[in-house]
Amino acid sequence: MGVEKRRSLLEDLIEKAGGCAVIDGGFATQLETHGAAINDPLWSALCLIKDPELIKRVHLEYLEAGADILVTSSYQATLPGFMSKGLTIEEGELLLKKSVKLAIEARDKFWDAVKRNPLHRYNRALVAASIGSYGAYLADGSEYSGYYGPDVNLEKLKDFHRHRLQVLAEAGPDLLAFETIPNKLEAEACVELLEEENIKIPSWICFSSVDGENAPSGESFQECLDVINKSNKVVAAGINCAPPHFIESLICKFKKLTQKFVVVYPNSGEIWDGRAKRWLPSACFNDDKFEFFATRWHDLGANLIGGCCRTTPSTIRAISKVLKERD
């Protein structure tokens, strides 16, 4: 299936969802709710090794909450990361493929159950394979600073992402989700890799932001989106894991800078301390606020809305409910 046909799957989903499809919420957050211990450089990907059934359970919880798109558990799953745990490259490849397989199995199981009810209001979900930034692999918080050091260049970033991209694409997701990209250089690496590897799966590229105006590197989003706009393999661009109060102005900015779908899935508003490996208290958005702002974000032109760290199935249920009531 080519890029255009797969893109039409996303377009059809957005249309069926009333112009705005719902992405799932915080994955690691929900794993921890169920008792998973993931304070580890692999983070949520640790459960691919230790408890894959829990991953499937969390996917099902988000589907029940109304998610139209499942993001896989591969955000922090990298071959170097798995090898640091003593696994072989082949074992790491199988775990990457398993992240997609678990999401597809959860999606198919859920859809087979609900489609028998003619009154259901669910859509058949799409599966997006998560590809975290280089900073996510480093596990030092640099996906929120944009600074990777003087030795990290375009070719190094492409080499880092290449094998994982190949493996995840071969696993058969509907979409690829490049997440928390902190600078123009890594966005450029992602775009070039999609071309070089002739990837047939449509992608979105999401940036983080720490000031609500620019990428964490300090580069303007115009600079970053100029890179993305050249690619017909990237069908959506946006923001993830930034505070909710940044989102409204960023949607307006992105709508002026790109013709691609706009995707936003902020965190709860808490602040992650990458070095201390803990969340710092902040003015959090509760589910009622997410419900209110989701309608605002949709009205401003967001085509894909969900939640990131510290959001839950309850958050996604609130977003899904308010958006689908507008249909």
C-alpha positions, 0 to 999 in steps of 0.5 A: 500500500503506497503513501497516498492510499495510506494517507487516504486512510487518515483523511477518511478517519478525520472526516468520519471523526467530524474533522478531528480524530482523537489520539490516545494519551499518556502511555507510561503514565497508564503503565505506572497506574497499573504498577509497572516500574519503568524508571529506566532508560528504556522507560515504557519500552521496558514493558515490551520485555517484561509485560507485553500483555500490560501494553495491550491492556493499556491500548484497549483502555484507550480504545474504550475511551474513544481513541481513534489512533493508537501510538505504539510503545516504541517511543524509547525503544531503540536498538542501542537501548535494548543492546545495553540490556544485553539483548542482541540486535535480532532480539531488539528488532523483534521487540520493535516489531512486537510494539506494532503487533501488540497495538494492531492486535488490540485494535483488531480485538476491540473493533471485532467486538464493537462493530457488532453493535450498530449503535456504537460511536467508535471508529476503526482505529489506526496504529501509529508507530512511535519514533522518539527523538535522539534526546529520548534515547539519551534519557537526559531531557535533551528532547526539551533543550534541543542541544545534542552536543557539538558532535551530533550532525545530520548524518549521525542522526540519520544513522541513529534513526535509520534501522529502527525506522526500517524495522518499524515500517516493515511491521506494518503500522498505518502511520509513523509518529516522530515525537518530541523533535527538538530542533530543525536538524533532527526534523531534517534527518527524519525527512531525508530518511523517509525519502532515502528509505522510500518509506511508503507509510505516511508520517507526522512530525511533532516538536516539543516547545518550552516557551510556546513560541519556538522549538526547544533549540530556539529555532523558529517553527517557520524554519522547522516547518520549511523542512517538513513542507518539502516532503509529501511523506509527512502528512501532519505536523504539530506539537506533543508533550508541551504544556496545554496553555501553549497549544492555542497559539501554536495551532494558529502559528502552524496553520499559517506555516503549513498546509499539512494536518495539524496534530497536538497532544500536550502533556498535563502541564506538569514539568519533567525533570529529565536529570532527576527523572521526576515530574515537577508540580505545575498548574495542571489541566484537569479533564474538564479543562481538556474537554473545554480546550479540545473544542477550542483547538478543533475550532482553530484547525487542529485535525488530530488531538490527544494527550501526552505524559500524565494524561490518562484514558479519562482525559481521552474519554473527555476529549472524545466525548466533547468532539464526537458530540459535535458531529 
